[in-house]
Amino acid sequence: MADLSKSQANNSSSHNGDIQGKFGSLNLEEQEAFWKETFDLIWKEGIVGAQDEARKVVEFKQPDELKECLDLSLKRDGEDTDSIIKYFRLAYKYSVKTAHPYFFNQLYGPQDTFGLSGQMVADSLNASNYTFEVSPVFTLIEQEVLRKMGSVCGFKRSDGIFCPGGSIANMYAMSVARFSLQGDIKERGMFSSKPMKIFTNELCHFSIRKGAAFLGFGTDNAVMIKADESGKMVTSELDRAITNSKNKEEIPVIVIATAGTTVLGAYDNLEEISKICKKHGVWFHVDAAWGGGALLSKRHRYKLQGLEHVDSVTWCPHKLLGAPLQCSAILLNDKGETLTDCMSAKAAYLYQQDKYYDVTYDTGDKSLQCSRLVDAYKIWVMWKAKGDKGFEQEIDNKFYCTRYFTEEIKKREGFLLLLEPECTNVCFWYIPPCLRGHENAPDYKQRLSKVAPMIKEKMVKEGTLMITYQPHRDKPNFFRMVIINSFLEERHMDYVIDKIEELGRDIHV
């Protein structure tokens, strides 16, 4: 027995030595050196370099080529810190620079100085936002940010939660609307229910269809309401669809309007839709993930007129407000404890009711998740630094650049606007000389549809621009330029027009 104990002691000593010498375990001096080099790299490449317009937006490689540039394999033995720094450098080299002035590809953009610093502080604490016990500061901050966002929406009393993206926020709304209509569905499910219906703009975000499938409604029960040419839901069609559904003894559960559609940037008429929802007694949710930021601009908040009448709203500050990914919330308008009642599981090991503080601050039980990132802190830091006025100036500049770009392409031969932008999405075609004058040819649309993909390939392989494209209904592929960077100027808009013309003028289709 003594020999066995001696053997165990030797093994333990050897094991502890292994831990101290390997497995990424560094002493404080080594950690300091590593962090200094890491932060220096973040500053030079992730912040300063990523904004340098003299650099490429992306150093594009095909997937198989990129695999050759990166050592992706995970091995039994760990590597030294020099190797880790090398991998950081490679990540910066081959990643898309979303902070670049010529990145217009998505509904998000550059890192914000204050947002990024807030995110780094929160991440350094590795906090999980479910109980006051383990996240006292961030619990209070989340509540304050949600209160502020609700106030901006025009809600007198609001509730909500930060969640991982606008898609999940929309699904929260669908779940809560269903629960508010039939509270026992939480326990019994939908097995004995008549068909439950979701009504939404046909140009809604795909999360509505995904949510219908995920939550058990079924995609066939997501009713797509016709949108007009500008992308707005036709409200008379909505009224008719709900009436028809009720006549069939179906259950209309929720109407989901959109404030800033993904492609066209259209804002549904919230005032008219709210009247229809009130008439039929249906929960009214607004997906303002993209366009909600306009609320902070006196010039542009009219686009969301009527938002104060809705039951719930999705809002993603990581979009138009420029917070670092991800930063999204679901907000409920004067619904008391409905969100908590719908989502809570009352886990006794986490949400004990006899704690040594006010347990109403344990807000995590209203979340679908358990562990939850501290997403509210970065937008709180940004709001502290900028105030409402700072956000308003940034949003107004984005809309100004949108209008400037729109007016400039109207003047330029070969550019054709799809429609007047309502948000900061500008949708347009570039028509190369080979197609001009052939608009009535039977293959014109087919040929034009090839142009945007060809220009996109050129710009990405050059690394000079990133702008996405897509078709829409019977419209051939067109560019959708998303103006999201807060620091753009007229000269950046001019460059984009000149560069697209340069890349496209010699195209033959």
N, C-alpha and C positions, 0 to 999 in steps of 0.2 A: 504494500500500500504506500509505504514511504517512497519507494522507487517511482511509483506512478505519479505521486504528487510532485517529485523532483522533475520528472519528465514534463508534466503539465506546466510547471513554472518555467522551464527552459523554453518550451514552445510559446508560452505567453510572452516571454522577454523577446524572443525572436520575432513574434508577430507584431509587438509594439514597435520594434525597430523597423519592420517593414512599412508600417503605417506612417511613421515619421519620415522615412526616407523615400517613400513612393506614394502611389495612389493620389497624386495631386495635393499632398499635405505640405504646406509651406509654413516656415516660421514667420514671425511678424516682419522681420527685415526683408525676407524674400518676397512676402506679400506686398510690401511697400514698393519695392523695385518693379514688381510685375504690374501693380496698379498704375504707377507713374507712367510706365511705357504704354499701358493700355489706354489711359486717359489722354496721353499725348497723341496717340493714334486716332482716337475718337475725335479729338479736336481738329486735327489736321485733315483727316480723311472723311470722317462722318459728318462734320459740321462745316468747316471752311471749304474743304475740297469739294464737298457735295453741292455747294452753291456756286462754284466757280464756273461761269458760263464759257470760259475758254476750254474747259474739259468736256469730255463726252458725257451725254446723258446715260449711256450704257456702253460697255465693251461687250458687244453681243457675241455669243458663241452658241452653236447648235448643241443640244443636250449631250451628244456623244463627245463632241470636242471639249465641252466644259468638264465632263467627267475626267478627261485626260489632264486637265489643268489643276484639278482638286484631288487631294488624297482623301477620299470619302470613307475609306474602310475604318472600322472600329476594331482595335486589336486587344489582345489580352493584357499586354504591358502598356503602361501609360507613357506619355512623352513629356519632354521638358518644356519649360515656359517659352523658350525661344521658338519652339515648334508651334506652340499655341499662338504666339504673336504673328507668326508667318501665316497661319490659317486666318487670323483676323484680317491681315493685309489682303489675302486672296478674296475674302468675302467682300471687302470694300472694292477691290478692283473690278470684280465681275457682277456686282449688284447694280440694279437700277438706282440712279440718283434722283430720288423723288423730290429733293430740295432744289434740283436744277431749275433755272428759270424756263427751260424749254421742255419740261415734263408736264404734259397736259392730258395724260392718258386715262386717269381714273378720277373718282370723286373724293380723292384725298391727295395730299401733296407734301410739302416740306415739314420737317420737324420744327416746332416752335421752341424758341430758347427757354422760355419759362415752363412750358409744358414738358419738354424733355427733361429739364432739371428736376421738376416735380416727380416725374415718373422714375427717375434714377434714385431719388431719395426714398420713394415708397418701395421700390424694388430692393434697395439696400437693407430695408427692415424686414423684407420677406413676410409682410403682413397678409392676413386673410380677413376679409371684411365680413364676418358673420356675427361676432359678439363684441360687446363693449369690453369684455374681459381681456380679449387678446388684441383688440384694435380700437383703443379708446379715442385717440385723436382722429383717426380716419372715419370712425363711425359718425362723430359729430360733424365732420367736414362733409361727408356724403349727404347727411340730412340737410345741411345748409345749402349745398349746391342744388339738390332736388327742390328745395323750397324756392330758391331763386329762379330756377328754370320754370317751375310751375307759375310763379308770379309773372315772369316774362310772357308766358302763354296766356295770361289773363285769368288764371285759376285763383279763386279766393282761398280755397283749401285744397291741398294736393297731397298725393302719396306717390311713391314710386320706388324704383330700384335701378341701379346700374347693372347692366348685363352685357354679355359678350357679343355685341353687334346688333345692328338694326333688325336683322332677320329674327333673332331671338326675341327682341322687344315686340315685334309684330305678333309673334306666336304667344307671348304673354297676353297680349290684348285679346287674341282669339280665345284663349283658355279662360281668361277672367270674364269675358262677355258671356261665354257659355255657362260658366258657374253662376253668374248673377241671374241668369234666366232659369236655371234648374240646379239648385244647390246640391241636390242629392246625386248629381251626376259624378261628383268627386268619388263617391263610394260605389255607386252602382254601374257607372259607365254608360255608354250610349246604346247598349244592346236592344233595349225596348223602346228607343226613341224613334219618332218620326224623323224623316230626313232634316238635318240641320243645315242651314244655308248661310254662306258667306257671300257678300256682294261687294265687288270692287271694280275699279277702273281696269279695262282690258290691258292697259299699259302699265299695270302695277308691277312692283318688284316681284321677282320670282319666288321670294320667301313666302308669299301668300299661298301659292300653290303647294310649295314644300310644306308649309305649316298645316294646310288642309290635310295632306297625306300623313304627316307626322302625328297630328293630334287626333286622327281618327275620323275627321269629317268626311274625307274622301275628296279627291280632286274634282270629281263630277259635281260636287256640291259647292264648289267655288264658282259662283256665277260672275262671268266677265261682262261688265257693262260697257257698251260702246263708247268710245272716245271720239271727240270731234277732230278736225284736222289739226288743231293746235295741241291736241293731247289731253284735253279736259274731258272728264266724265260727262256724258249727256244725261242731265238730271231727270229729264222726262222718262228716259229709258230705265233709270234706276227705280223711279216710282212705279212704273209699269211692272218691272220684274218682281218687286216686293209684293205688289198686289196679286200678281199671278201665282206667286209662291204660296201666299196665304190662302188663296182660293183652292189650291191643291192640298191644303192642310199640312203643308210643310212648315218648318219653324225657322223664320228669319232670325239669325243670331246676331250678326254684326255687319255693318257697312264700313268698308275701309277705303277712305279717300287718300289721295296722294298730294303732298305739298312738295313738288319738285320731282317729277318723274325722272327715271334714270337716264333715258336717252334725250328726250326733248326738253326736260326741265319744266314741265307744265305743272301749274297749281290748279287743283280742282276747286270748284266754287263751294267753299265750306259753308257759307250762309245758306245757300239753297239746299245743300245736302242735309244740313242740320234740321231744317224744317221737315224734310221728308222722313228723317229718322224719328223725329218727335211725333209726327203724324202716325207712324206705324209702330212706335214703341220699340225701336231697334237700337242697340248699342252703336255709337258712332265713334270710330277710331280714325285717326289721321296718321299716316306714315309720312312724317316730316323729317325723316332721317337725313335727306339731302338738303331740302330747302328751308329747314327750320331756322337756320342761322339768320335769315332775313328779318326775323323778329327783332333783332337788336339794332336794326337800322330804321330810323324815322322815315326815310325815303321809301323803303321797300317792305315794311311790315304789313302794309295793306294787302299784300299778296296772300296773307294768311288771315284775312278778315273773317271773323266768325269762329276762330279757334277756341275762343272762350266758352263756346257752347258744346264742345265735344266731350265725350266720356273719357277718352284716353288718347295719348299721342306718343309716337316714337320720335326721338330726337337724338341725333348723333353729332356731338360736338367735334368728333374727329373728321368731319366733312367740312362744311362751310366755315366753321369757327377755327379750324386748323389745329385742333388738339392732336397729340400723338395717338396713333392707333393703339388699342382701340378704346373708344370712349362713347358709350351709348347708354341711353336710359329709356325706360318706359315710365310715363307719368299718367296718373289717374286724377280726374277732376272731381273732387268732393265725393269720394266713394267710401269714406270711412275706412273700415278694416277689410274691405272686400279683397284686396290683393293678398293680405295675410291669410284670410279665411280660405281663399282658393288654393294657395300654394303651401300652407304650413303642414308639416308632418309631426311637429311637437316632439322632436327627438329628445328624450329625457337626459341623455348623456351630454347634451350640448346646451339645451335651452331650459335649464333647471329654473323653477319658479321661486326658489327660496335663496337666491343669491344675495350677496352683500351690497347690491346696488339696484337701482331702478331697472328692472329687466325689460321694460319697454324699449330700452336702447339696444337690445339684442335683435337687430333688424334682419338678420340673415334668414329667418324662417319664412320670410315672404319671397325669398329667392328660390328658383328652381335648383340652384347649385348649393353645395356646401362650401368648399374652398372657393374664394372669389377674390380676384385681383382688386387692388385699390385703384379703380379707374377714375374716381371722382377727384382725387388729389391733384392730378395734373391740370384739370380744367379749373379747379379752385385756385391754384397758383397763378394760372394765366389770368383769371378774373381779378385776382388781387393786384397783379402787375398792370393790367390794361384798363380795368374798369369797363363799364358799359360803353364809355366814349371811345376807348381804344378799339374794342371789337367793332363798333359802328364805323370808325374810320377805315378799318381793314376791309369790312364787307362792302362799304361804299366804293372803295378802290377796285375791288373785284368786279362789281357791277359797272363801274366806269370803263374799265379795260374791256369788258364784254361789249359795251356799246361802241367803244372806239373801234374795236376789231370788226364788228358788224358793219359799221358805216364804211370802213376802209375797203372791205372786200366787195361792197356794193359798187365801188368805183373802179375796181380792177377787172380788166378783161379776163375771162376764163374762170372766174369765181361766181358761184351761184348759191345764194342762201336758200336753205330748205324752208325756214320760217323765222319770224322775228323771235329772238330769245326772250324768255320770261325769267329764267334763272341765269346762271353763268355758263350754261351749255350753249355753244354755238355750233349749229349743224349746217354743213355746207358741202358743195361739190367743188372740186377743181376739174375743169373740162379742158383737156389738152387740145392744142391746135388741130390735131387729126380728127377730132370729133365736132369741132365748131362748124355750124352750118348744116350738120347732119341730124338735127334733132328729130326729124320726121322719118328717119330711116327705121325699118322694122327691127333691126338688131341694135338700135341705139342704146337702149337700157342695158342690154346684155354686155355691150362693149364698155359702157360707162361704169358698170359694176366692177370691172377689172382695174380701174384706174387707182382708186383709193388703196387697195391691197398692194399694188405695185409701188406706189409712193411710200406707203408705210414701210415696206421692206427696205427701200433705199434709205429712208431716214434713220431706221433702227441700225442698219448695218454701218452707216456712217457715224451713228451716235450723235446726230445733230438735233434730233427732235423725237418726241414720242407723243403721238396723237392717235386715238383709236378710231375705228370706223365700224359701221354696221349697216344693214339694210333696214327698211321700215315699211311694213305693209307692201305696197307695190313699188316702193321707191328703191332704186338700186343703191349699192353701197355708197355712203357719204361719210365725211369726217364729222366726228363729234369732239370738239375741242372744249375741254373743261378748264375754265379759268379759276384756279383755286389758290394760287400762290399770292400771298398778301403784298409782296414787294415788286410786283410787275409794273412796268411803265409802258408808255406808248411805243418806245423803241423796240421792246420785246414783241409787241404785236406786229410791228412792221417787219421784223426779222422773220416771223413765222410765215407771213404772206410771201415775202421774197423767196424764202427757202422752198416752200411748196411749189412755187412757180418754177424755180430752178430745177427741182427734182422731177417735175412733171411735164415740162414743156416738150421734151423729146420722146415722150412715151408714144408708142404706136400700138393700138389695140384693134 
